[in-house]
Amino acid sequence: MKILNSPSLNSLMKLETAEIEYKKLYVANPYDNFKPVSTWQAFADQYRAKMKNPVKFPDQPLSGIRPRFFESEFFSQPVTHPEQNGNSNSKLIYPPHLNSEIVVFKHLRYLPIMEHTLEFVKISYVLNGHCKFFLNGKTYDLEQGDLVIVPPNLKQAFFCNADDDIVVNIIMRRSSFEDAFSPLLMEQNDISNFFLRMLYRREFSQLVLVHCDNDKEIEHIIFGLYMESQASMHGSQIILNSYVLLLFGQIIRNHADDATILEGNIDEQPVSNIIQYIRVNRKDVNLESLAQHFNLSEGYISRFIKRETGYSFSQLLRDIKMREAAKLLISTKMSIEEIIDKVGYTDVSHFYKNFKKIFGVTPAEYRQKGVGH
């Protein structure tokens, strides 16, 4: 049974103002086979060149279209529908009193194939129907239950060309994503390795496609995320964070073997292998032992880590220790002293100083809050 049989999904199925206008353009002259473009003018040029049936073509886009979207446009402020910015029919997703870190919205149906990059992380889930996904000159047909995790700075585009095509987008700050996912980074699978590379690599050109068809739990989580984002109630951000953590856990638990890494580049020494080795051996590892393990010179592996992650070896080791400590503070009843020893610190004052520098609070305050914010 399709989730769209639920009467509570009327808001998702109803065509929005921009969708109605885009549909008019599409029905008059379908643009399924147009090349992806990054500007409205480029789309207009293609459309007019191939137009067979006359139609009134708008001078300006019907929604926010541009080649790059920034965090400041969507987070920690009143937020309009991310694809309707500037449209007079836009409506707020969050009221002004909410400090939004996660925004959930429906991808506009019949929106032209507009390539763009993001400063933040995006999760796109095909809730019903199908869509096309464009990446590096290739087209992927996505079906109901498919989920794509798009890292920052990767050029891509989605296209939905039917009323029944419902794609839900979940966007979050990169820093919020790190906080939400950090408890699951210890897992050993392709999805966890993907996230490790995404979090620690300066330049990253991969994304992950997960086939979650027939997983009603993930369907429920995605629907819950969307409905909670529309609730505009105090406590919504806490619930949204919880839903995202559940989503990642469910993907890793049940779909690690259903994941495909798209358009990835293979490194001589995959950075995820190095990060995993540092994490496992964090108490004793140093640059010399790391280089010996991978049969590389200290100079080479030091430069490699800096180039791929933006961190020096010592900064990367510190960050890994701090994130492991944060996870233990939330997930165990170990004393702070036991955690300090477990993550490999001998200087207690140094640990406290570094922890507060990274997380903005003391370990005790972090544990009391119970979340990574």
N, C-alpha and C positions, 0 to 999 in steps of 0.2 A: 504494500500500500504506500503510495506516495505521501510524503509529509504535507504536500500542498492540498490534500483533502481536508486539512484542518481549517475550519472557518476563521480561526484567529490570524490566518496569514493573508487576509484581504489587503492589508497595508503593503505587503510585499508584491502581491500580484497587480495591484492597481498601477496603471501607467501614470508616471509623473508628467508634469507639463513639458519638460525637456524631452522626455521619451516620446510623447505624442508628436512633437514637432520633428524629431529625428526620424520617427517612423514614416512620416509623410515623405521625407526625402528618400528614404530607403525603398518604400513601396513604389514610388515613381521611377526610381532608377537604382536598383540594388547595387550595393558596393561591396559585396562579399569578397570579390577578387581584387580589390584595390590594394596597392602597395601601402604598407604602414607609413604614416607621415607623422611629423611632430608639431605642425602648425595648422591652424584653420585655413590659411591661405593655400597651403600645399594641398589640403583636401579639396578645397573649392576648385583649384585648377584641375585636379583629376576628375572631379564630378562634372564640371562644365564640359571638359573635353570628351567625356563618354556619355553625356546626357542624350537620351533618345526621346524621353517624354518630358515635355515642358513642365516646370514646377517653379514656384517662387522660392528663390534661394536666398537665405538670410545673409546679410552683410557681415554679421558678427556671429560667433559661436553661441549656441544655446546653453552652454554650460562652461565651467572653467576648463580651458584647454591650454596647455603649455608643455614644453619639453621637460620641465623639472618642477617637482613639488617639494616644499620645505616643511620641516617640523613646526616652525613658527606659525604656519598657516592653519594648523589643526589642533595643536595641543596647548593646554594651560590658558585657554581663553574661550569665549563663546564660539562655537564651531558650526558653520553651515555645512550642508551636504558637500563633501569634498569634490564632487563632480558638478556642483551647481554654484560654486563660488562666483559671486558677481551677478547671479541671476536674481531678478526681483522676486521670483517665486520661491527662493530658497527659504528653508526653515531651520531653526536651531536644532541641533542634535542634543546639545547639553546647555542648560541654563547657565548664566554667568557665575553662579556660586560654586559650580563644580570645576575642580582642577583636573581636567581630563588627561589621562595618559594612554588610554585605549579608545579608539573610535571605530564604530562598526557601521557600515552602510552598504546599500545595494548598488552593484555596478549598473550603470544606466544601459538599458537595452537600446539597441539601434545606434548607440554612440559610434561614430566613425572610428576606424582603426588608428588610434592615436598612440604612437610610441612615446614613452616618457621614462624618466628615472625618478627615484624617490630618495629623500634623505633619511627615510625611516624604513622599518620592516613591514611587509604586507603579507597577510595570509589570505588567499582567495579560495573559496570553497563553492563548488557547483552544487547548489541545494536542489535544483530541479532542471531538467532539460539538458542542454549542452552549451558549449561555447568554444570559440577558437582562441588559442593562445599563441602569440608571436614572439619569437626569441631568436636573435642573431640570424635572421634570414630564413628561419624554419617556422612551420605552422604545425601546431599540435591540436588535435581534436580532443577536448575534454568532455567527459560524460558526468552524469549525476554521481556524486560521491567522490569525485576527484578533488584533490586539494594541492595547491601550489604555495610554497613558501618562497617569497621573493626578498632577497637581501637588498640593502641600500645600494644605490648607484648602478643598478643593472637595467639596461634599456629593454623594455618589454611592452606588450599591449594585449588587451583582451577585446573580444568582440562577441556580442550576443545579438542574434538576429531573429528572435521569436518572442512572443508574449510570455510563453511558458519558461523561458530561460531565466533562471534566478541564480545569480552569482553574488555571494556575500563576501565583502572585503572587511578584514580586521587589520587595522593599522596601529602601530605603537612605536613610541620612541625606541631607538636602538638601546638606550640605557635601560628602559623599562623592560625590553625584551631580555636583556642580560639578567636582570633581577628575577624575572618570571621563570626563566629556563635554568638558572644556575643549580637548583636542587636535582636536576635530571642529567647534568653533564657527566656524571660518573659512569653512566651507562656505556657499554661497549657495543656499538652498532653503527651502521652507516649514517643514520639520522643524527645521532649524537656527534659523530665526527664532522658531519656537515656543519652543525652549529658551532663546534669548536673552531673550525676554519673561518666561518663567517664572523665570529666574535673577535678573533685575534689577527685576522689578515687585513692588511691595509687596503689592498686591492683584491677584490673577490668577484669572480665571474661565473659562479655556479648558482643554480637554484635546485630545489628538490620538489619532485612531483610524487604524491602519494595517492594510491588508489584505495579509497576507503568505502567502496561501494558495499551496500547492505549493512554498514555499521550504523545501527540506529542510535548508539550512544553518542557517536561523533555528530550525527545529524541533530540530536537533541541538544548537544553542547553549542553547536553553531546557532541553532535557532534561539537558544537561551541567551547567547551573547547579543544577538540582534535585538531581541525583545527587551533585554535589560538596558541596552543602549538607548532605547526609546523611552524608558521609564522616567527619566529626569527626576530621580529621587535621591535623597541622601543615602549613602552607603552603596550606591551603584558601582563606584569605582572598585571597591573591595570585591564585590561580586564578580565584576568583569575580570579582575586579576585572577580570581579563583577559577573561573571558567577557562581562561587561557592556560593555566597550569594543568587543569584537567585534560584539556585538549592535547597538550604536548605529551602528557603521560599516557593517554589513550593511544596516540599515534605510535609511540615507542613500544608500548606493550603489545599492541595487536597488528601493527602495520610496518614494522621494521623491514620485513621482507618484501613489502609492496612498494618500496620507495625507489625512485629512479633519479639519479643526479643528472641534470641536463647541462650540456655545453660546458663541461668542466675541463680544466687544464691540469695535466698530471705533472707534479713537481718531481725533481730528482729525489728529494727527500720530502714526502708529504708533511706539511707543517703539523697536521693533526697527530702524526706518529710522535713527533718531538714533544708536542704539548702533553700527550698522554703519558709519555715516559717521565716527563718532569712531574706530572701530577702524582703518579704512582710512587715515584722516588723522591718526593719533595723534601723529606727530612734530611736526606744525605746528598742529593744531587748537587753537583757544581759544574762549571763549564767544562772542566777537564774530563770528568767522568761521562758527561753527555756526549762530548766529541768522540771519546773512545768507543762508546756504545754504538754510535752510528758510523764509526770508522772514517771520521772527518777531522780536519784540523780545527783547533779552537777558533782561529781567526775566521775560517769559512763559516762555521756554524753560528758564530756570533753575528756575522754580517747577514747570514740567511735569516736568522730570527728577527733582526732589526728591520730588514727589508720586507719580510712577509707580515709582520705583526705591528710594526711601529714601536715595539718595546725593546729595550735592551734585555739581555738574559736575566739580570738581577731584577728588573722591573716586572718581567713576565713571571718569574718565580714568586715574587712578592704578591702579585695579583692572584695567582693560583692559590697560594696559601690563604690569603684573605677570603677568597670566595668559598674555599672549603670550610674555613672556620665559620663563615656566615651560615652555610648549610647545616653544619653541626649544631649551631646555636638554636636553629629553628626545629630541626628534626630529631634531636636527642636531648637527654637530661644530663649530659656530661657537664661537669663543672667547667668554668672558663679556664681554670688552670689545666685541666685535662685536655681541653681543646687546644690550648696553646702548645702543649707538648705533642699532641697528635699531628698537628699540621707542620711541626718542625721548627718552632721558635724556641730559642734559649733565653733571649732577652725579653722579659715580660713587658717592660716599659716601651721597648721598641715595637712590640706587637700592638699594644694599646694605641700608640701614636699612629702607626700605619693603618689600623682598623678605622680609627676615626677620620683619618685623612681620606680614605676611600668611600666610606659609607656615611660619614657626617654625624655619626652617633657612636657612643661607647658600645662595647659588646653586650653589656647588661641592658642598655636601652634598646638595642636591636632585638634581643631575645624577647623583651617585654612587649614590643610592638608586634612581633610575630610575623612580619612581612619584610620584604626587602626594600622598604621605602622609609 
